[in-house]
Amino acid sequence: MLINDEIIFNLKAEYGDAFYLLDSEQFRKNFIELKDTFSAIYPNFNIAYSYKTNYTPKFCKIVNELGGYAEVVSEMEVELALKCGVDPRRIIWNGPIKEPEKMKEFLLYGGTVNIDSISEAEFIKNLAIKTNKTLNIGIRCNYDVNDGVVSRFGFDVEGNDFKKVLSIVTTTPNIHFINFQCHFAKRQVEYWTARVKGMVELLDRVGIIPERVDIGGGLFGKMADSLKAQFTSVIPSYKEYAEAAASVFADYFKDKNAKPELLIEPGSAVVGDCMKFVGTVKTIKNVRGKYMASVLGSQKNISMTGINPPMEVIHMSEGTYYEKLDFVGFTCIEGDVLYKNYTGKIAVDDAIVISNCGSYSLVMKPPFILPNFPVLDICGKKVEVIKRAETFDDIFHTFNF
């Protein structure tokens, strides 16, 4: 994606003083690179893209085009995947709460549900007994990976509930037990080795090798060195994740006839560096010796707190030199700071371009104070409006006036 002062000037003139830039080419490259890196170690590998991280339909369609799965956690995301043309058999529904009638409909379409509670298991068992269709079912597993967290997702594999659910999915007619799945949030690479070892130990103990083994998400994505330096831990590469996880899998199955499909559920790892946010400086003032530049944009637009994101200033005029100036947002939250202690020239109407905004920024932006801004893809020969700017009516049409 090419960014310069002429491009930003023209985009501002056409679309306003704040917008997201979507990089569909980078997203495609990331997906292919991540898949190829894991596949080089364990060939029967695929990616189930985490819709919740960034459910922009263009990204979801690219995943489908490249043969990936849709990993969803709500009936809303199920509906989105279907609308994007994803075959139900390529949709995996995780999440702790699933609306029963929507889950029933989804299962009868051929989608996969990973069970997260006893109540879900009982509902599915009763449905399987009543139907003549095969239901694709998995189990979410929970075990200690020594990350200091007791995860709330899945069944304790040492507990009675796990044994009960495993019995249900392996003995009930019309249930096709298709996979084990796990989810652990910490992204450090050592926990990836631990989660895979925990999974293969489970396979050994229960004596079952399903069609798929899904070891979840939680990977760092690509980022600028300035951003990496602000983390307390090392940011692993795709290759380091693959060596930590896929190599354990490859070694375990090298002498076995069965070679189940290994899945991971990345979000940030493929989409984190695929969006930028552009905001415009509206005012500059000095408050008790501290310079602040107010921007049409907010911390809510970039979903990053406590760090300085990768940022570039696009100058629209000569500007004035400042030391340790803070870029602050349009909201009335005291902590709405986009970037701290900038030193350099800045002027009203200059644009700031903040990178690594692809993860959670768009999907978690609330309708707080202002509607959200448009999303534009400038990878092609012309600007593609991915999402128009939201309006007053978009926000308030569900209220009763």
Buried (B, 14 or more C-beta within 10 A) or exposed (E): BEBEEEBBBEBBEEBBBBBBBBBBBBBBBBBBBBBEBBBEBBEBBBBBBBBBBBBBBBBBBBBBEBEBBBBBBBBBBBEBBBEBEBBBEBBBBBBEEBEEEBBBBBBBBBBBBBBBBBEBBBBBBEBBEEBEEBBBBBBBBBBBBEBEEEBEBBBBBEEEEBEEBBEBBBEBEBBBBBBBBBBBEBBBBEBBBBBBBBBBEBBEEBEEBBBBBBBBBBBBBBBEEEBBEEEEEEBBEBBBBBBBBBBBBBEBBEEEEEBBBBBBBBBBBBBBBBBBBBBBBBEBEEEEEEBBBBBBBBBBBBBBEEEBBBBBBBBBEEBEEBEEBBBBBBBEBEEBBBBEEBEEBBBBBBBBBBBBBBBBBBBEBEEEEBBBBBBBBBBEEEBBEBBEBBEEEEEEEEEEE
